[in-house]
């Protein structure tokens, strides 16, 4: 035989209703919080605040955030944001890539092209001709040549050399080492079947080949056992320097 439940008083009934309503309210609030946390931060904070937040991140993180969605791409690739990133990247560099200075190019693209070009170690005739070069003999060079070299004598600034697009090379007037002789250069690059560079060098007349390297400040260095060339800083050169298109 089933037992009969005792009747609830009016106060107990009201208390049960309040308890149920409180549970429903808490559950609804929790659901709202979960939905709030699940919302797109761009919708929550807005464009202006997100730009300020993204500006505090490193360039790689900002670039990755541009892949989230189309609205995120529009914000994360804005010139307002990447102009500052470009200034930070170019600060202290010896040369600014010409391809990053093209009119109408977005700052996002300018940054990406600058990073790519800064890693390049294959020198072109445009790199050679766009810069003035400091030149000096090495310790292994004949003593007669070193005695004419201000670098070793400490009698003035290092000698300078200039490459030209027609394949010729020149020096400053009155250069004792130069002597007015005819001089030409060429760049030589050989590749493997997979496209990787096997060797790359610059040759001037019949002198030993010059091995090419790149410094962290994006300047160039070319040397062999007799002499060394170093590109001179020209950050403020209008329009930048080097090739107009990416070089592999």
ROSE-4610 file (N, C-alpha, C; in Angstrom, 1 decimal, always signed):
// ROSE-4610
residu = [X/X/X/X/X/X/X/X/X/X/X/X/X/X/X/X/X/X/X/X/X/X/X/X/X/X/X/X/X/X/X/X/X/X/X/X/X/X/X/X/X/X/X/X/X/X/X/X/X/X/X/X/X/X/X/X/X/X/X/X/X/X/X/X/X/X/X/X/X/X/X/X/X/X/X/X/X/X/X/X/X/X/X/X/X/X/X/X/X/X/X/X/X/X/X/X/X/X/X/X/X/X/X/X/X/X/X/X/X/X/X/X/X/X/X/X/X/X/X/X/X/X/X/X/X/X/X/X/X/X/X/X/X/X/X/X/X/X/X/X/X/X/X/X/X/X/X/X/X/X/X/X/X/X/X/X/X/X/X/X/X/X/X/X/X/X/X/X/X/X/X/X/X/X/X/X/X/X/X/X/X/X/X/X/X/X/X/X/X/X/X/X/X/X/X/X/X/X/X/X/X/X/X/X/X/X/X/X/X/X/X/X/X/X/X/X/X/X/X/X/X/X/X/X/X/X/X/X/X/X/X/X/X/X/X/X/X/X/X/X/X/X/X/X/X/X/X/X/X/X/X/X/X/X/X/X/X/X/X/X/X/X/X/X/X/X/X/X/X/X/X/X/X/X/X/X/X/X/X/X/X/X/X/X/X/X/X/X/X/X/X/X/X/X/X/X/X/X/X/X/X/X/X/X/X/X/X/X/X/X/X/X/X/X/X/X/X/X/X/X/X/X/X/X/X/X/X/X/X/X/X/X/X/X/X/X/X/X/X/X/X/X/X/X/X/X/X/X/X/X/X/X/X/X/X/X/X/X/X/X/X/X/X/X/X/X/X/X/X/X/X/X/X/X/X/X/X/X/X/X/X/X/X/X/X/X/X/X/X/X/X/X/X/X/X/X/X/X/X/X/X/X/X/X/X/X/X/X/X/X/X/X/X/X/X/X/X/X/X/X/X/X/X/X/X/X/X/X/X/X/X/X/X/X/X/X/X/X/X/X/X/X/X/X/X/X/X/X/X/X/X/X/X/X/X/X/X/X/X/X/X/X/X/X/X/X/X/X/X/X/X/X/X/X/X/X/X/X/X/X/X/X/X/X/X/X/X/X/X/X/X/X/X/X/X/X/X/X/X/X/X/X/X/X/X/X/X/X/X/X/X/X/X/X/X/X/X/X/X/X/X/X/X/X/X/X/X/X/X/X/X/X/X/X/X/X/X/X/X/X/X/X/X/X/X/X/X/X/X/X/X/X/X/X/X/X/X/X/X/X/X/X/X/X/X/X/X/X/X/X/X/X/X/X/X/X/X/X/X/X/X/X/X/X/X/X/X/X/X/X/X/X/X/X/X/X/X/X/X/X/X/X/X/X/X/X/X/X/X/X/X/X/X/X/X/X/X/X/X/X/X/X/X/X/X/X/X/X/X/X/X/X/X/X/X/X/X/X/X/X/X/X/X/X/X/X/X/X/X/X/X/X/X/X/X/X/X/X/X/X/X/X/X/X/X/X/X/X/X/X/X/X/X/X/X/X/X/X/X/X/X/X/X/X/X/X/X/X/X/X/X/X/X/X/X/X/X/X/X/X/X/X/X/X/X/X/X/X/X/X/X/X/X/X/X/X/X/X/X/X/X/X/X/X/X/X/X/X/X/X/X/X/X/X/X/X/X/X/X/X/X/X/X/X]
num = [1/1/1/2/2/2/3/3/3/4/4/4/5/5/5/6/6/6/7/7/7/8/8/8/9/9/9/10/10/10/11/11/11/12/12/12/13/13/13/14/14/14/15/15/15/16/16/16/17/17/17/18/18/18/19/19/19/20/20/20/21/21/21/22/22/22/23/23/23/24/24/24/25/25/25/26/26/26/27/27/27/28/28/28/29/29/29/30/30/30/31/31/31/32/32/32/33/33/33/34/34/34/35/35/35/36/36/36/37/37/37/38/38/38/39/39/39/40/40/40/41/41/41/42/42/42/43/43/43/44/44/44/45/45/45/46/46/46/47/47/47/48/48/48/49/49/49/50/50/50/51/51/51/52/52/52/53/53/53/54/54/54/55/55/55/56/56/56/57/57/57/58/58/58/59/59/59/60/60/60/61/61/61/62/62/62/63/63/63/64/64/64/65/65/65/66/66/66/67/67/67/68/68/68/69/69/69/70/70/70/71/71/71/72/72/72/73/73/73/74/74/74/75/75/75/76/76/76/77/77/77/78/78/78/79/79/79/80/80/80/81/81/81/82/82/82/83/83/83/84/84/84/85/85/85/86/86/86/87/87/87/88/88/88/89/89/89/90/90/90/91/91/91/92/92/92/93/93/93/94/94/94/95/95/95/96/96/96/97/97/97/98/98/98/99/99/99/100/100/100/101/101/101/102/102/102/103/103/103/104/104/104/105/105/105/106/106/106/107/107/107/108/108/108/109/109/109/110/110/110/111/111/111/112/112/112/113/113/113/114/114/114/115/115/115/116/116/116/117/117/117/118/118/118/119/119/119/120/120/120/121/121/121/122/122/122/123/123/123/124/124/124/125/125/125/126/126/126/127/127/127/128/128/128/129/129/129/130/130/130/131/131/131/132/132/132/133/133/133/134/134/134/135/135/135/136/136/136/137/137/137/138/138/138/139/139/139/140/140/140/141/141/141/142/142/142/143/143/143/144/144/144/145/145/145/146/146/146/147/147/147/148/148/148/149/149/149/150/150/150/151/151/151/152/152/152/153/153/153/154/154/154/155/155/155/156/156/156/157/157/157/158/158/158/159/159/159/160/160/160/161/161/161/162/162/162/163/163/163/164/164/164/165/165/165/166/166/166/167/167/167/168/168/168/169/169/169/170/170/170/171/171/171/172/172/172/173/173/173/174/174/174/175/175/175/176/176/176/177/177/177/178/178/178/179/179/179/180/180/180/181/181/181/182/182/182/183/183/183/184/184/184/185/185/185/186/186/186/187/187/187/188/188/188/189/189/189/190/190/190/191/191/191/192/192/192/193/193/193/194/194/194/195/195/195/196/196/196/197/197/197/198/198/198/199/199/199/200/200/200/201/201/201/202/202/202/203/203/203/204/204/204/205/205/205/206/206/206/207/207/207/208/208/208/209/209/209/210/210/210/211/211/211/212/212/212/213/213/213/214/214/214/215/215/215/216/216/216/217/217/217/218/218/218/219/219/219/220/220/220/221/221/221/222/222/222/223/223/223/224/224/224/225/225/225/226/226/226/227/227/227/228/228/228/229/229/229/230/230/230/231/231/231/232/232/232/233/233/233/234/234/234/235/235/235/236/236/236/237/237/237/238/238/238/239/239/239/240/240/240/241/241/241/242/242/242/243/243/243/244/244/244/245/245/245/246/246/246/247/247/247/248/248/248]
x = [+0.9/+0.0/+0.9/+0.7/+1.5/+1.2/+2.3/+2.1/+1.8/+0.9/+0.5/+1.5/+1.9/+2.8/+2.1/+2.8/+2.2/+2.0/+0.9/+0.7/+1.7/+2.2/+3.1/+2.3/+2.9/+2.3/+2.5/+1.8/+2.0/+3.4/+4.0/+5.3/+6.3/+6.1/+7.1/+6.9/+5.7/+5.5/+6.1/+6.0/+6.7/+8.2/+8.7/+10.2/+10.7/+9.9/+10.3/+10.3/+9.3/+9.2/+10.4/+10.8/+11.9/+13.2/+13.3/+14.5/+14.7/+13.5/+13.5/+13.9/+13.3/+13.6/+15.0/+15.7/+17.1/+18.0/+17.6/+18.3/+18.3/+17.1/+16.9/+17.7/+17.7/+18.4/+19.9/+20.4/+21.9/+22.3/+21.4/+21.7/+21.7/+20.7/+20.6/+21.8/+22.3/+23.5/+24.7/+24.8/+26.0/+26.0/+24.9/+24.8/+25.2/+24.7/+25.1/+26.6/+27.2/+28.7/+29.4/+28.9/+29.5/+29.4/+28.2/+28.1/+28.9/+29.1/+30.0/+31.4/+31.9/+33.3/+33.4/+32.4/+32.5/+32.4/+32.1/+31.9/+33.3/+33.3/+34.5/+35.0/+36.3/+36.8/+36.7/+36.8/+36.7/+35.3/+34.2/+32.9/+32.8/+33.4/+33.3/+34.0/+35.3/+36.1/+36.0/+35.7/+35.7/+37.0/+37.0/+38.2/+39.3/+39.0/+40.0/+40.7/+40.0/+40.7/+41.5/+41.0/+41.7/+43.0/+43.0/+44.3/+45.3/+44.8/+45.7/+46.3/+45.5/+45.9/+46.9/+46.6/+47.5/+48.8/+48.8/+50.0/+51.0/+50.5/+51.4/+52.0/+51.5/+52.0/+53.2/+54.0/+55.0/+54.4/+55.2/+54.7/+54.2/+54.8/+54.4/+53.0/+52.8/+51.5/+50.4/+50.7/+49.7/+49.4/+50.4/+50.2/+49.4/+49.6/+48.7/+47.3/+47.1/+45.7/+44.9/+45.6/+45.0/+44.3/+44.6/+44.1/+42.8/+42.4/+41.2/+40.0/+39.7/+38.5/+38.7/+37.8/+37.9/+37.9/+37.0/+37.0/+38.4/+38.9/+40.2/+41.3/+41.2/+42.2/+42.2/+41.1/+41.0/+41.6/+41.4/+42.0/+43.5/+43.9/+45.3/+46.2/+45.7/+46.6/+46.5/+46.0/+45.8/+47.1/+47.2/+48.5/+48.8/+47.8/+48.0/+48.8/+48.6/+49.3/+50.7/+50.7/+52.0/+53.0/+52.5/+53.5/+54.5/+53.9/+54.8/+55.7/+55.2/+56.0/+57.1/+56.8/+57.9/+59.0/+58.6/+59.6/+60.5/+59.9/+60.7/+61.6/+61.1/+61.9/+63.1/+62.9/+63.9/+64.9/+64.5/+65.4/+66.8/+67.8/+69.2/+69.7/+68.8/+69.3/+70.1/+71.0/+71.9/+71.2/+70.4/+69.7/+68.2/+67.4/+65.9/+65.6/+65.0/+64.7/+63.8/+64.2/+63.4/+62.0/+61.9/+60.5/+59.6/+60.0/+59.2/+58.7/+59.3/+59.0/+58.1/+57.5/+56.7/+55.4/+55.1/+53.9/+52.6/+51.7/+50.5/+50.6/+51.8/+52.0/+51.5/+50.8/+50.4/+51.6/+51.5/+52.6/+52.7/+51.7/+51.7/+52.6/+52.4/+53.2/+54.6/+54.8/+56.1/+57.0/+56.3/+57.0/+57.4/+56.5/+56.8/+57.9/+57.9/+58.9/+60.3/+60.2/+61.5/+62.2/+61.3/+61.9/+62.5/+61.7/+62.2/+63.5/+63.6/+64.8/+65.9/+65.7/+66.8/+67.5/+66.8/+67.4/+68.1/+68.0/+68.6/+70.1/+70.8/+72.3/+72.8/+71.9/+72.2/+72.2/+73.4/+73.5/+73.3/+72.7/+72.4/+73.2/+73.1/+73.8/+73.2/+71.9/+71.2/+71.7/+72.0/+72.6/+74.0/+74.8/+76.1/+76.2/+75.3/+75.3/+74.6/+73.7/+73.0/+73.8/+74.8/+75.6/+77.0/+77.5/+79.0/+79.6/+80.9/+81.5/+82.9/+83.1/+84.4/+85.3/+86.5/+87.4/+88.8/+89.3/+90.6/+91.3/+92.6/+93.3/+93.3/+93.5/+93.7/+95.1/+95.4/+96.7/+97.6/+96.9/+97.6/+98.0/+97.6/+97.9/+99.4/+100.0/+101.4/+101.6/+102.8/+103.0/+103.0/+103.4/+103.4/+101.9/+100.9/+99.6/+99.1/+99.4/+99.0/+99.6/+100.8/+101.4/+100.7/+99.9/+99.1/+97.7/+97.3/+96.0/+95.8/+94.9/+94.7/+94.2/+93.5/+93.0/+94.1/+95.3/+96.4/+97.4/+97.4/+98.3/+97.7/+96.3/+95.7/+95.8/+95.8/+96.0/+94.7/+93.6/+92.3/+91.2/+90.1/+89.0/+89.3/+88.7/+88.9/+88.6/+89.3/+89.1/+87.6/+87.1/+85.8/+85.7/+84.8/+84.6/+83.2/+82.9/+81.6/+81.3/+80.2/+79.8/+78.7/+78.7/+77.8/+77.0/+75.7/+74.9/+75.4/+76.3/+76.9/+78.0/+78.2/+79.3/+80.6/+80.8/+82.1/+82.2/+83.4/+83.7/+84.6/+84.4/+85.2/+85.6/+86.5/+87.0/+87.0/+87.3/+87.4/+88.6/+88.5/+89.6/+90.8/+92.0/+93.2/+93.5/+92.7/+92.9/+94.2/+95.2/+96.5/+96.6/+95.7/+95.6/+94.9/+93.9/+93.1/+94.0/+94.6/+95.5/+94.8/+93.5/+92.8/+92.7/+92.9/+92.8/+91.4/+91.1/+89.8/+89.4/+88.2/+87.7/+86.3/+86.0/+84.6/+84.3/+83.1/+82.7/+81.5/+81.3/+80.1/+79.7/+78.4/+78.0/+77.7/+78.1/+78.0/+77.2/+76.2/+75.3/+75.1/+75.3/+75.0/+74.1/+73.2/+72.1/+72.1/+71.6/+71.4/+70.0/+69.7/+68.5/+67.3/+67.4/+66.2/+66.0/+66.9/+66.8/+67.6/+68.2/+69.0/+70.4/+70.9/+72.1/+73.3/+74.1/+75.3/+76.4/+76.6/+77.6/+77.2/+77.7/+77.3/+78.5/+79.0/+80.1/+80.2/+81.0/+81.3/+82.7/+83.0/+84.3/+84.6/+85.8/+86.2/+87.5/+87.4/+88.5/+88.9/+90.2/+90.7/+91.1/+90.6/+91.0/+90.2/+90.7/+90.0/+88.6/+87.7/+86.3/+86.0/+85.0/+84.6/+83.4/+83.6/+82.4/+81.5/+80.2/+79.2/+78.5/+78.4/+77.6/+76.8/+75.8/+74.9/+75.0/+75.1/+75.2/+73.8/+73.6/+72.3/+71.7/+72.4/+71.9/+71.5/+71.6/+71.2/+72.3/+73.4/+74.5/+75.2/+76.0/+76.7/+78.2/+78.8/+80.2/+80.7/+81.7/+82.3/+83.8/+84.4/+85.8/+86.4/+87.7/+88.6/+89.8/+90.9/+92.0/+92.9/+92.6/+93.4/+92.7/+91.4/+90.7/+89.3/+88.7/+87.3/+86.5/+85.3/+84.3/+83.2/+82.8/+81.6/+80.7/+79.4/+78.5/+78.3/+78.2/+78.1/+76.6/+76.3/+74.9/+74.3/+73.1/+72.4/+70.9/+70.5/+69.1/+68.2/+68.7/+67.8/+67.7/+68.3/+68.3/+66.8/+66.4/+65.0/+64.6/+63.5/+63.1/+63.7/+64.6/+65.2/+66.3/+66.8/+67.9/+67.6/+68.4/+68.3/+67.3/+67.0/+66.1/+64.6/+63.9/+62.5/+61.6/+62.0/+61.2/+62.0/+61.3/+61.9/+62.9/+64.1/+65.1/+65.3/+65.2/+65.4/+66.8]
y = [-1.2/+0.0/+1.3/+2.2/+3.4/+4.4/+5.0/+6.0/+7.3/+8.0/+9.3/+10.4/+11.3/+12.3/+13.4/+13.9/+15.0/+16.2/+16.9/+18.2/+19.3/+20.1/+21.2/+22.4/+23.1/+24.4/+25.4/+26.5/+27.6/+28.1/+28.3/+28.8/+27.9/+26.6/+25.6/+25.6/+25.7/+25.8/+27.0/+28.1/+29.4/+29.2/+28.6/+28.4/+27.5/+26.4/+25.5/+26.3/+27.1/+27.9/+28.8/+29.5/+30.4/+29.6/+28.4/+27.6/+27.2/+26.8/+26.4/+27.6/+28.7/+29.9/+30.3/+30.2/+30.5/+29.6/+28.3/+27.3/+27.7/+28.0/+28.4/+29.6/+30.6/+31.9/+31.6/+30.8/+30.5/+29.7/+28.8/+28.0/+29.0/+29.9/+30.8/+31.8/+32.2/+33.1/+32.3/+31.1/+30.3/+30.1/+29.9/+29.7/+31.0/+32.1/+33.4/+33.7/+33.3/+33.5/+32.6/+31.4/+30.5/+31.0/+31.6/+32.2/+33.4/+34.2/+35.4/+35.0/+33.9/+33.5/+32.9/+32.4/+31.8/+32.8/+34.0/+35.1/+35.5/+35.9/+36.4/+37.6/+37.6/+38.8/+40.1/+39.9/+41.1/+41.8/+40.9/+41.4/+42.1/+41.5/+41.9/+43.3/+43.4/+44.5/+45.6/+45.2/+46.2/+46.4/+47.0/+47.1/+48.0/+49.1/+50.0/+49.4/+48.7/+48.1/+46.9/+46.1/+45.0/+45.4/+46.5/+47.1/+47.4/+47.9/+48.2/+47.0/+45.9/+44.6/+44.0/+43.9/+43.3/+44.0/+45.3/+46.1/+45.7/+45.0/+44.6/+43.2/+42.5/+41.2/+41.3/+40.2/+40.2/+40.0/+40.2/+40.2/+38.9/+37.8/+36.4/+36.2/+36.5/+36.3/+37.1/+38.3/+39.2/+38.5/+38.1/+37.4/+36.2/+35.4/+34.2/+34.6/+35.7/+36.1/+36.5/+36.9/+37.3/+36.1/+34.9/+33.7/+33.2/+33.9/+33.4/+33.5/+34.6/+34.8/+36.1/+36.4/+37.5/+38.8/+39.0/+40.2/+40.4/+39.3/+39.3/+39.7/+39.2/+39.5/+41.0/+41.6/+43.0/+43.9/+43.4/+44.2/+43.9/+42.6/+42.2/+42.6/+43.0/+43.3/+44.8/+45.6/+47.0/+47.7/+48.8/+49.5/+50.2/+50.6/+51.3/+50.4/+49.1/+48.2/+47.9/+47.6/+47.1/+48.2/+49.5/+50.6/+50.6/+50.4/+50.4/+49.1/+48.0/+46.8/+47.0/+47.6/+47.9/+48.8/+49.8/+50.7/+50.0/+49.1/+48.3/+47.3/+46.7/+45.8/+46.5/+47.7/+48.4/+49.1/+49.3/+50.1/+49.3/+50.1/+49.5/+48.7/+48.6/+47.9/+48.8/+48.1/+48.9/+49.2/+48.3/+48.5/+48.2/+48.9/+48.7/+48.1/+46.9/+46.4/+47.2/+47.4/+48.2/+47.7/+46.3/+45.7/+46.1/+46.5/+46.8/+48.3/+49.1/+50.5/+50.9/+49.9/+50.1/+50.8/+51.9/+52.7/+51.8/+51.9/+51.2/+49.8/+49.4/+48.1/+48.2/+47.2/+47.2/+47.1/+47.6/+47.5/+46.0/+45.3/+43.8/+43.1/+43.4/+42.8/+43.4/+44.6/+45.2/+44.6/+44.3/+43.6/+42.2/+41.4/+40.1/+40.0/+40.9/+40.9/+41.3/+42.2/+42.7/+41.5/+40.7/+39.6/+38.6/+38.3/+37.3/+37.8/+39.1/+39.6/+39.6/+39.9/+40.0/+38.6/+37.5/+36.2/+35.8/+36.6/+36.2/+36.4/+35.4/+35.4/+35.5/+35.4/+35.5/+36.9/+37.5/+38.9/+39.1/+40.2/+40.5/+41.8/+42.1/+43.3/+44.5/+44.4/+45.6/+45.9/+44.8/+45.0/+45.6/+45.1/+45.5/+47.0/+47.4/+48.7/+49.8/+49.3/+50.3/+50.8/+50.0/+50.4/+50.9/+51.8/+52.0/+50.9/+50.6/+49.5/+49.9/+49.6/+49.7/+48.5/+48.8/+47.8/+47.9/+46.7/+46.7/+45.3/+45.3/+44.1/+43.3/+42.0/+41.2/+41.1/+40.5/+40.3/+39.4/+38.6/+37.6/+38.3/+39.5/+40.2/+40.7/+40.9/+41.3/+42.6/+42.7/+43.9/+45.2/+45.2/+46.4/+46.9/+46.0/+46.5/+47.0/+46.3/+46.8/+48.1/+48.4/+49.7/+50.9/+50.5/+51.5/+51.7/+50.8/+50.7/+51.5/+52.5/+53.3/+52.5/+51.4/+50.5/+50.0/+49.6/+49.1/+50.2/+51.3/+52.4/+53.4/+53.4/+54.3/+55.7/+55.9/+57.3/+58.0/+57.3/+57.9/+56.9/+57.2/+56.3/+55.2/+54.0/+52.9/+53.2/+52.6/+52.8/+52.4/+53.0/+52.7/+52.2/+51.3/+50.7/+50.8/+51.0/+51.2/+50.2/+49.5/+48.5/+49.2/+48.9/+49.6/+48.5/+48.8/+47.9/+47.3/+48.1/+47.6/+46.5/+46.2/+45.2/+45.7/+47.0/+47.6/+48.0/+48.3/+48.7/+50.0/+50.9/+52.1/+52.4/+53.4/+53.8/+55.3/+55.9/+57.3/+57.9/+59.1/+59.7/+59.8/+59.5/+59.6/+58.4/+57.3/+56.0/+55.4/+55.3/+54.8/+53.4/+52.6/+51.2/+51.0/+51.8/+51.6/+51.7/+52.8/+53.0/+53.2/+53.3/+53.6/+52.4/+51.2/+50.1/+49.7/+49.0/+48.6/+47.4/+47.4/+46.4/+46.0/+44.8/+44.3/+43.2/+42.9/+41.9/+41.0/+39.9/+39.1/+38.3/+37.9/+37.1/+35.7/+34.7/+33.3/+32.5/+31.8/+31.0/+29.6/+28.6/+27.2/+26.5/+25.7/+25.1/+23.6/+22.9/+21.5/+21.2/+19.9/+19.5/+20.0/+20.0/+20.4/+21.9/+22.6/+24.1/+24.8/+24.0/+24.6/+25.1/+26.2/+26.8/+26.0/+25.6/+24.8/+25.7/+26.8/+27.8/+29.1/+30.2/+31.5/+32.4/+33.2/+34.0/+35.2/+36.2/+37.3/+37.2/+37.4/+37.4/+38.8/+39.4/+40.6/+40.4/+40.7/+40.4/+38.9/+38.7/+37.3/+37.1/+38.0/+37.8/+36.6/+36.0/+34.9/+35.2/+34.3/+34.5/+35.1/+35.9/+36.5/+35.8/+35.2/+34.5/+35.6/+35.4/+36.3/+35.9/+36.8/+36.5/+37.8/+37.5/+38.6/+38.7/+40.0/+40.2/+40.4/+40.4/+40.5/+41.8/+42.9/+44.2/+44.3/+43.2/+43.1/+43.7/+44.1/+44.5/+43.3/+43.6/+42.5/+42.5/+41.3/+41.2/+40.2/+40.6/+39.7/+39.6/+38.5/+38.4/+37.1/+37.2/+36.1/+36.2/+35.4/+35.4/+36.7/+37.5/+38.7/+40.0/+40.0/+41.3/+41.1/+42.2/+42.2/+43.4/+43.2/+44.3/+44.3/+45.5/+45.6/+46.7/+46.4/+47.4/+48.5/+49.7/+50.9/+51.2/+51.4/+51.7/+52.8/+52.6/+53.6/+53.5/+53.4/+53.2/+54.3/+55.5/+56.6/+56.8/+55.9/+56.0/+55.9/+57.0/+57.0/+55.7/+55.1/+54.0/+52.7/+52.7/+51.4/+50.9/+49.7/+49.2/+47.7/+47.2/+45.8/+45.6/+44.3/+43.9/+44.4/+44.6/+45.0/+43.8/+42.6/+41.4/+40.4/+39.5/+38.5/+37.7/+37.4/+36.5/+35.3/+34.1/+32.9/+32.5]
z = [+0.0/+0.0/+0.0/-1.0/-1.1/+0.0/+0.4/+1.5/+0.9/+1.5/+1.0/+1.5/+0.4/+0.7/+1.5/+2.5/+3.3/+2.5/+2.7/+2.0/+2.4/+1.3/+1.6/+2.1/+3.0/+3.4/+2.3/+2.4/+1.4/+1.3/+2.5/+2.6/+2.0/+2.2/+1.6/+0.1/-0.4/-1.8/-2.5/-1.8/-2.3/-2.3/-1.3/-1.2/-2.3/-2.6/-3.7/-5.0/-5.3/-6.5/-6.6/-5.5/-5.6/-5.9/-5.3/-5.5/-7.0/-7.5/-8.9/-9.8/-9.5/-10.3/-10.2/-9.1/-8.9/-9.7/-9.7/-10.5/-12.0/-12.4/-13.8/-14.2/-13.3/-13.5/-13.6/-12.7/-12.7/-14.0/-14.4/-15.6/-16.8/-16.8/-17.9/-18.0/-16.8/-16.7/-17.2/-16.8/-17.2/-18.7/-19.3/-20.7/-21.4/-20.9/-21.5/-21.4/-20.3/-20.1/-21.1/-21.3/-22.3/-23.7/-24.0/-25.3/-25.5/-24.4/-24.4/-24.7/-24.0/-24.2/-25.6/-26.2/-27.5/-28.6/-28.3/-29.4/-29.9/-31.2/-31.8/-31.1/-30.7/-30.0/-30.8/-32.1/-33.0/-32.9/-32.7/-32.5/-31.1/-30.1/-28.7/-28.6/-29.0/-28.8/-29.8/-31.1/-32.1/-32.8/-34.0/-34.8/-34.1/-33.6/-33.0/-31.9/-31.0/-29.8/-30.3/-31.3/-31.7/-32.4/-33.1/-33.7/-32.6/-31.5/-30.4/-29.8/-29.7/-29.1/-30.1/-31.4/-32.4/-32.5/-32.2/-32.3/-31.3/-30.2/-29.1/-29.4/-30.4/-30.8/-31.8/-31.9/-32.9/-34.2/-35.3/-36.6/-37.1/-36.6/-37.0/-36.5/-35.2/-34.6/-35.3/-35.7/-36.4/-37.7/-38.4/-39.7/-39.6/-38.6/-38.4/-38.1/-37.3/-37.0/-38.2/-39.3/-40.5/-41.2/-40.8/-41.4/-40.8/-39.7/-38.9/-39.8/-40.4/-41.2/-42.0/-42.9/-43.7/-42.9/-42.0/-41.1/-40.4/-39.9/-39.2/-40.2/-41.4/-42.4/-42.7/-42.8/-43.1/-42.0/-40.7/-39.6/-39.5/-39.5/-39.3/-40.4/-41.6/-42.7/-43.0/-42.1/-42.3/-42.4/-43.2/-43.3/-42.0/-41.2/-39.9/-39.0/-39.0/-38.2/-38.7/-40.0/-40.6/-40.9/-41.0/-41.1/-40.0/-38.8/-37.6/-37.6/-38.0/-38.1/-39.1/-40.2/-41.2/-40.6/-39.9/-39.3/-38.4/-37.6/-36.6/-37.4/-38.5/-39.2/-39.9/-40.5/-41.3/-40.4/-39.1/-38.2/-38.1/-38.4/-38.2/-39.4/-40.5/-41.7/-42.6/-43.3/-44.2/-45.5/-46.0/-47.2/-47.1/-47.8/-47.8/-49.2/-49.3/-50.6/-51.5/-52.8/-53.7/-53.9/-53.9/-54.1/-53.0/-51.8/-50.7/-50.8/-51.7/-51.8/-53.0/-53.6/-54.8/-54.4/-55.2/-54.9/-55.0/-54.0/-54.0/-53.3/-52.9/-52.3/-50.8/-50.4/-49.0/-48.0/-46.8/-45.9/-45.4/-45.4/-45.1/-46.1/-47.4/-48.5/-48.4/-48.1/-48.0/-46.9/-45.8/-44.7/-45.1/-45.7/-46.1/-47.2/-48.1/-49.2/-48.6/-47.6/-47.0/-46.2/-45.5/-44.7/-45.7/-46.8/-47.8/-48.4/-48.8/-49.5/-48.5/-47.2/-46.3/-46.1/-46.4/-46.3/-47.6/-48.6/-49.9/-49.8/-50.4/-50.4/-51.9/-52.8/-54.2/-54.7/-55.0/-55.3/-56.8/-57.2/-58.6/-59.0/-60.3/-60.8/-60.3/-59.9/-59.3/-57.9/-57.1/-55.8/-55.9/-56.9/-57.1/-57.5/-58.4/-59.0/-58.1/-57.2/-56.4/-55.2/-54.8/-53.6/-54.0/-53.1/-53.2/-52.3/-52.6/-51.9/-51.3/-50.1/-49.5/-49.9/-50.2/-50.7/-50.0/-49.6/-49.0/-49.3/-49.3/-49.5/-48.1/-48.3/-47.1/-46.7/-45.5/-45.0/-46.0/-46.7/-47.6/-48.9/-49.2/-50.4/-50.3/-51.5/-51.5/-50.7/-50.1/-49.3/-50.0/-51.3/-52.1/-52.2/-52.4/-52.5/-51.2/-50.1/-48.8/-48.4/-48.9/-48.6/-49.3/-50.4/-51.1/-50.5/-49.6/-49.1/-47.9/-47.9/-46.6/-45.5/-45.8/-44.7/-43.8/-44.5/-43.7/-43.3/-44.0/-43.6/-42.6/-42.5/-41.6/-42.0/-43.4/-43.9/-44.4/-44.3/-44.8/-44.8/-45.4/-45.5/-46.4/-46.3/-47.2/-48.6/-49.5/-50.9/-51.3/-52.3/-52.8/-54.2/-54.5/-55.8/-56.2/-57.5/-58.0/-59.1/-59.0/-60.1/-60.9/-62.2/-63.1/-63.9/-64.3/-64.9/-66.2/-66.9/-68.1/-67.9/-66.6/-66.3/-66.0/-66.0/-65.7/-64.2/-63.8/-62.4/-62.5/-61.5/-61.5/-60.0/-59.9/-58.6/-58.5/-57.3/-57.1/-57.9/-58.4/-59.0/-58.0/-58.5/-57.7/-56.9/-57.1/-56.4/-56.9/-56.0/-56.3/-56.8/-56.2/-56.6/-57.9/-58.2/-59.4/-60.6/-60.8/-61.9/-63.3/-63.3/-64.6/-65.5/-65.1/-66.0/-66.2/-67.3/-67.6/-66.7/-66.2/-65.3/-65.5/-65.6/-65.7/-64.8/-64.5/-63.6/-64.1/-63.5/-63.8/-62.6/-62.5/-61.4/-62.0/-61.2/-61.7/-60.7/-61.2/-60.3/-61.0/-60.3/-60.8/-59.8/-60.4/-59.5/-59.7/-58.7/-58.8/-59.4/-59.7/-60.3/-59.6/-58.2/-57.4/-57.3/-58.0/-58.0/-56.9/-56.0/-55.0/-55.6/-55.1/-55.6/-55.1/-56.1/-55.8/-55.4/-56.3/-55.9/-56.6/-56.0/-56.4/-56.1/-57.1/-56.8/-57.8/-57.5/-58.4/-58.8/-60.1/-60.6/-61.3/-60.9/-61.5/-62.3/-63.6/-64.5/-64.3/-64.2/-63.9/-62.5/-61.6/-60.2/-59.7/-58.5/-57.9/-57.6/-57.7/-57.5/-56.1/-56.0/-54.7/-54.1/-53.0/-52.3/-51.7/-51.8/-51.4/-50.1/-49.2/-48.0/-47.6/-46.7/-46.2/-44.7/-44.3/-42.8/-42.3/-40.9/-40.3/-40.6/-40.9/-41.2/-42.7/-43.4/-44.8/-45.7/-45.2/-46.1/-46.7/-47.7/-48.5/-48.2/-48.3/-48.2/-49.3/-50.0/-51.0/-50.7/-50.7/-50.4/-51.0/-51.2/-51.5/-50.6/-50.9/-50.0/-50.2/-51.3/-51.6/-51.1/-51.2/-50.9/-50.4/-50.0/-49.5/-49.9/-50.2/-50.5/-49.5/-49.1/-48.2/-48.7/-48.8/-49.3/-48.2/-48.7/-47.7/-47.5/-46.2/-45.8/-46.6/-47.1/-47.9/-47.6/-46.3/-45.9/-46.5/-46.6/-47.0/-48.5/-49.3/-50.7/-51.2/-52.0/-52.4/-53.3/-53.0/-53.8/-53.4/-52.4/-52.0/-53.0/-52.8/-53.6/-53.9/-54.9/-55.3/-56.3/-56.6/-57.7/-57.4/-58.4/-58.3/-58.0/-58.4/-58.2/-57.4/-56.6/-55.8/-56.6/-56.0/-56.6/-55.7/-56.3/-55.6/-55.4]
